[in-house]
């Protein structure tokens, strides 16, 4: 899946929701590739994703 859009179009929020949905459905994080622009965005992505997880996140 490729998410494309203009600045402030909630691309990251959509990506976080979809990623958490995949993890919550039982797909292993090691089977999913997520690319973010820099380490600041990476850390924010991880924090926001962990908030949405309903499964035991052993890969935290």
Secondary structure by P-SEA (a helix, b strand, c coil): cccccccccaaaaaaaaaaaaaaaaccccccbbbbcccaaaaaaaaaaaaaacccccccc
